[in-house]
Amino acid sequence: MSTKPKKTVHKKKHAEDREPGVHKDPVPVLLFVITLLLAFWGMMYLHTNAGGFNRYVYGPFSSYDMVSNVQPGSSDDPMKKGADIYKSICLPCHQASGMGAPGQFPPLIGSDWVNVEGPNRMLRIVLNGLNGPIEVNGESWSGAMPGFGDLIASDEDLAAVITYVRNSWGNEGSACTPEEAAAVRADSGDRGRPWTGPELMALPVEVQ
Amino acid sequence: MNQGPLLFLGVLCAMAASWMGFVLMPQVQLGNQSTRHVKEIGRHYPAERGGLADKGHDVYRAAGCAACHTQQVRQTGFNFDIVLTDAGDFTDLVISLVKESNSSFSDQQAADIVANAPRTILEAVNQSVANSIVRSFKDSGAKVAANIRPTGPDIDRGWGPRQTVGLDYLFDEPILLGNQRIGPDLANVGSRLTDREWHFLHLYHPHTVVGKSMMPAYPYLFETQIIGDDPSSDALPLAGEFAPEEGTEVVPTAEANVLVDYLLSLRISHPVFEAPYLFTQAEPSENNNSETEQAE
């Protein structure tokens, strides 16, 4: 009986003396499993609800395609829609007549960049812009056109304005489909700088 | 603390992960936006606010409006209205298809719809139903359109025709989203309440125009002055308990003017790509008027 208090005192003293520290005790496997499951659930949640982190996708929509498909008036005449877009974006430089401005902005009317089998190069120019010397109908031009990929956000609008340019003022090109526009937009998605004449001439005229 | 570096690394990782999620990713996703051509209104959107409306933004901020008013309309879902836009040549076939799409139509009603296209066949159906109906008309020679319609409590309250998106706030600095709805949402107030005088009266004392309003009055945005030779044309038409003393009138100060300019500039009255709906020019004259007023 008389030794008991002594023992406790001894124990306490020992506990106080011990230096606190981090020890390499084994972590329960269950904790790892729960953490991994939570991370997996989080990623699945983002996969289904984050809209691919696309800036054009807000809830309740879940993907860019979904937003693109429900745009109103999708049965509209592309020539009419294209004319509207041309007026607000292209007209200041290329003019209502499609003639451009001598020495500054090359013509679209009768141009050998426009009257070709496919809209591949045109789409790329509109999306990312064009910089440096090019030849149009044997004449050389040097200028800079900015890209309008952000401004013309929907593939249908992009296809419409290309179709409009390819079929106005006596131009005779095939219509550009929204699918072609989407394919080229996806292909040149992260380019971020204007094209140059030689780069474009190396590409096929038709959308692959 | 014999594992200092390990702890530091753990804290760093946790902070870096949340910084990436809350700051970097949204910046990559939503930063670097520019104005965009919106075909429904035939101009670029959003337009930069005029100088006065921009000053009004500061008054709005200083008066604490954002403490009770939000500027964000939410959309929880969407559905479709099916419209027969063009009946085509095969009338009998199209009539039977219209009846098939909406079984509540009688023969006569269906025939009327086909004869008077464009007419609405069905309202508020979900996307799969809309798609199947559009598909059923595919080879009939008739044209049907499925027009998307945003839905949600905010839209039912009439606070806006669509949800607000990042683009709407492009020229707001700082963005005053607000987080409490003690008063109604103001994202589209410039389209809902277009009368300048109403706004002045409402700011001077909300009870002059809204009987049960719990909004505080802002008399310091107005001046009571002695009427000179002629009454001011800006004087508020106050009567009854709100009327000022005999021989005086209440006129808005410059601050009240710019605040109302700002309120009238708050508009989400047309679709954008991110929040589509069918645009029918419901209030063209009013919108144009207030726009030219601001331009002047």
Interface residues (C-beta under 8 A of the other chain):
Chain A: P20 G21 V22 F53 N54 R55 Y56 V57 Y58 G59 P60 V67 V70 Q71 P72 G73 S74 S75 K81 D84 I85 S88 I89 D150 L151 I152 A153 S154 D157
Chain B: M1 N2 Q3 L6 M25 V28 Q29 L30 Q33 S34 T35 R36 H37 K39 G42 R43 H44 Q75 T76 G77 F78 T85 Q127 K143 A145 A146 N147 I148 Q163 V165 G166 P271 F273 E274 A275 P276 Y277 L278 F279
